[in-house]
Each structure stands twice: as C-alpha cells, then as structure tokens.
Amino acid sequence: MKKIGLIAGNRKFPLLFAESARKKGCSVVAVAIKGDTCPGLIKLVDKIYWLKLSQFQEMFDIFKAEAVEGVIMAGQVSPRRLFSRETQNSPVLKEILATLKDKKADTLFGAVAQRLEAAGLKLLDSTTFIEEYLPKKGTLTGIEPDFDTWEDIYFGLNLAKQVANLDIGQTVAVKSKAIVAVEAFEGTDNLIRRSGKIGRGKVVIVKVSKPKQDMRFDIPVVGLNTVRNLVKAKCRCLAFEAGKTLFIDQEESIKLADRKGIAIVAV
C-alpha cells in the first residue's frame, strides 16, 4: 500500500502513525480537524487538509480525489463537540446523528466507517504499521504490583470488560475491591482525576478493549499524559489489556512511573 488517508484526531496517536507509515515507504494524506489535531502533524505527512467538523462531507471528496488506497482513523475528536453548535449547523452530521439508534462510541464510529465504505474507501486497522506499540503480557515497570494490587487489578478487569461490552467506557478505577469510578464520555484522563479525588490516592486504574473490539477505531490508548495524571491522582497502578492497547511514549512513561512508585502492567 503506497498511499494512505489519515483521519487525524487529537493528541499523539496520529503523529505516531504518520511517522511510522512514512518510514515504511507510504505516502500519507491527512484530513486534520481544526481545534483538535496537533499542528505538528504537518511535518509528518505528505499532504494535509484542515477541515472544520461541520465540513465533514468534504473528507470523502478529498480522499477520493487523492486516490488513497486505504484510510486510517487515529486520535479522538473531543466528545464535547458532539453537542456543539458546529455539529448542529452541519446538515450532513445532523442527518447522521438523527439516524443513529444511540450515540455510543461504536455506533458513531461505525456510522463513519459505513460512510467511508459507501464512498469506496476501505477503513484499515488503526494499529497498521505500529504493532510494536502494543505491549505483550507482563509488568512493564521496575515496580511490581503487590498482592492487594493484583487483587484489585483482576477485580477491575472483570468489571471493566462488562462495562466495555455495554459500550459505556473502557476504564474503571478500583480501590480495595470497590469501584471508585467508571469511565463514560469524559475519557480516561478525567476518570483518573475524578478517582483521585474520590479515592484519596492508592487507586488502581484498569483499561480494557471491548469484548468485540473493532480494531479499526476507538482502540484503547495510554501514554505519558496518562501517567502524569496517575501521578497527580496519587494512583498506585495502571493495568491495561496486553496486545490490544496502544502504549505511546513507553520509555518516558515507564521512567516517570518508576520514579513516582506507580506500577504499569499489561494483563
């Protein structure tokens, strides 16, 4: 595959993908979302088009005109924008949202995927070219979880899977086998901050994929920003699902976690 389209959301995931794709000899054409996508993406792609969320329909025309061979979705669009005026003022987005049975993540992303395929564009696995960022099972930090922490990890893992199966969120916060917080629309970082206030430290964060995870979109992602929030919330451990969670800035994240006494494990 020589030419790939990138639908770029926020944070570092789109940058990581673009860099890896170009190293493997691919040309990357990005559609970036004003107000969400990092401007640094410009240096890592061959072409970039900046669109407002209300210009959603133009994305299909761009990719078709550029004759891309496949499309990747990387990074999120801020959830609050679903309820924004720009969404309400876009006839295409209003039509899509009006026809959905609900506004769960899978439903929303699935609708975008269907639109892409209807336009003759193939949506690819979002981990294409970056499989090395999916850690295998094991403790990644020098700090090992103690017995009580492991009990909280496996207690949280079971419940997180049930929450993910309902497509509510993919993360829970646990302390002493009590559910401190459950992720919903606010995202993992806000869940961590909230759990720190409620649990008063020593909380275990457990993040999973959905039981029927579509690897084309909404895959679990953690990174340096996640660990910084763990530090602020005085959490004791981050556990995530091995082989299905994208771990960005691993070296720097692990160093910070070790320095602050936080265990990170892939389970």
N, C-alpha and C positions, 0 to 999 in steps of 0.2 A: 504494500500500500504506500503510494508516494505522496498523496495529498489528502490531508485530514482537516475537517472542520472542527473547531473547538467552540463550544458554548461555554463562555467563561464567567463563573460567578465570583464570589468574594474569596479573600484570603489566598493562601499559598498553593493550594492544590492545582489550579490552572497553570501557574508558573512552573510547577514541578513537572506536570505533564508535557507542556510545550518544550521545555528544555530536554526532557528525555526523548521525545518524538524526533526532535531535530538531530540529536546525537545519533539516532538510528536511521538518519537519512531521509526523514519525511519533511515535506513542506506543510506548514501549519497556517491555516486561515482562521482567525479568531473573530467571533462576534462577542464584543465586550459590552457589559451593561453599565451604563452611566450611573454613578452613585454606589456601585458595588464592586466592580472589577478593579484590581490593583493596576495603576498606571504602568508599573514596571513590566507588565506583560508585553508592552510594545517592543522591547528589546529582544524578546524571546520567540517572536513569531514572524512569519514572512509577510503577512498582511493582517491588518486589524480594522474592524468596523465598529464604531461606537454607536450603540443604539439606546434610546430610552426604552423603558419597559413597555410603554404604550406603542412602540414601533415593532412589537413582537413579530408581526406578519412579514416584515422585511427580511428577517433572518432566513426564511426559506428561499426567498429570491436570491439572496447573496450566495448561499451555498450552492444553489443550482447554477448560477452564473459562473461561480468559481470552479465548477465541476469537481467538487471534492468526492473522494471515494468512500468516505465514512465520516460519521460525526460522533464526537465525544462530549459528554456533559461533565464538567468538573467545577466544583465550588458551588456554593449556595447563593440564592438570592435572599436578601433579608426577609424573613417571614412577615414582618410588619407591612411590607409593601403589597401583600395580598389584599390588604384592607385600605390601601392608599387611594387618593383621588386619581393618580395616573392610571391605575388599573381600571377604575370605574369609567374613565374617559376613553378607554380603548375599546372600540366595538368588537374587535376580534377576541380580546381577553374576556370581555363581559360575556360574549357568546359561549366561550369555552367553559367559564366558571358556571354559567347558568345551566349547562347541560350535564355537569358532573353530579354523581349521586351523593358525593360528600367532598370535603376539602382535605382529606388525609393526604400524606406525602405521596404514597404510591399512586393514588388516584390522580393527583396533579401532574406528577412526573410521567405517569403512564399516558395521560392525555397528550402531553408534549411529544412523547415517543411515537404515538399513533399519528400525530400530525406530520412528523418528520417522515415516517414511512409512507404515508399517503402522498407526500411530495416526492417520493422516490429516493429518499435519503436513509441510509442504514445507520441506526444508532449502535455504537460499539460499546463493549465492556469498558467501564471507566478506569479500570486498572491496566488497560493496554499500555505496554511499554514501561510500567512502573511496578511490576510484580515484586521487585526486591524491597519495596517499602511495605510489604505485608508480612510482619513478623510471624515466625513459627512458634509453637508452644514452648513456653519456658519463662523464667524470670529474667528480665532484661537489665535490671539494675543490680548493683552490688549488694543492695539490701534485700534480704529475703523476707516475705511476709511471715509473721509468727502464726501459731496455731489458731488464735482467735481471729486473726485477719483472714486466714484461709476459710474459716467457717463462714465469715461474712461474705467472702467472695462467692462461694458456692450457693449460699442462701440467696444472694442478689442475682446470681447468674440465672437461676431458675425463674425468678420473678421477672427479670429483665426480658427474658425470652417470651414470656406470656404477654408483657406489655408491648413488645415489638410485634408480636403476632397480631395484635389488635391495631397496629399501625398508629399507636399513640405517641410513642417515642422509642428510643433505643438505649436509654441510660437510666439507671436508678442509683440512689445514694443510700447506703446502709450503715448502721452503727449498732453493734451488739444485737444482731438479728432483728433489728427494727428498720422498717423502710422510712427513711428520713425525707426523701423527696423522689418524685418521678418526673422524668423529662416529658415535656409536651412541646408546644410550639416555640417556647423561648430558646431552645437549643441547649447544648451541653454546658457551655461556659456559664450561662445564667443559672442552670441547675446546680453547678458546683458552688457558685457564690451563695445561692439560697441555702444549700445544705450546710455550708459552713456556719451560717448564722443560726440555723435551727439546731444543728447537731453539736455546736460549740467545739469543733475540731474532732480529730481522730475518725473521720468518716471514710468509708470505702466507696469508691466510685466504680460501678460496673457497667461497661458498654458492650453491646452485642449487635450482631446483624439480625435481620428479620429471618424467621424460620424459612421463608421462601424468598430470600433476598434476591432482587433483580440487580445484578452487578453492573447494569448499565447506568444506574442512578441511585442517589441517596445512600451510598455506602458509608459505613462509619469511618470517621477521620479523627485522629488525635495528633497533637503536636506540641510545640514549645508553648504556645498560648494556653493550651490545656493545662500543662504542668505549672505554668505561672499562676493560673487560677487555683490549682490544687494547693500551691504554697500559701496563697492569700487566705484560703479557706481552712488551712491547717489540716488538710486531709492526710491520711496515713498510707493510702494505696490507690492505684489505678489499675483495674483489671479490664482487659478487652479480649474479644474473640480472635484467636490465632487464625492467620490465613485469610481473614475477611475484613480486617481493619487496617486502614492506611495510616501509617505512623510517619509523620513528616518531621524533619529536623531531629532525627533519632539521637545522634551523638550529643548534641547540645541539651536536648530534653533529659536524657539519662544522667548527664553530668549534674544538671540542676537538681533533679530528683534525689540523687545520691547525696548531694551537699545538704539538702533540706530534710533528709531522712524519710523520703517517700519511696515506697516500693512500686515498681511497674511490672506487671506480669501479663503474658499472653496465655489464654486458657482455652 
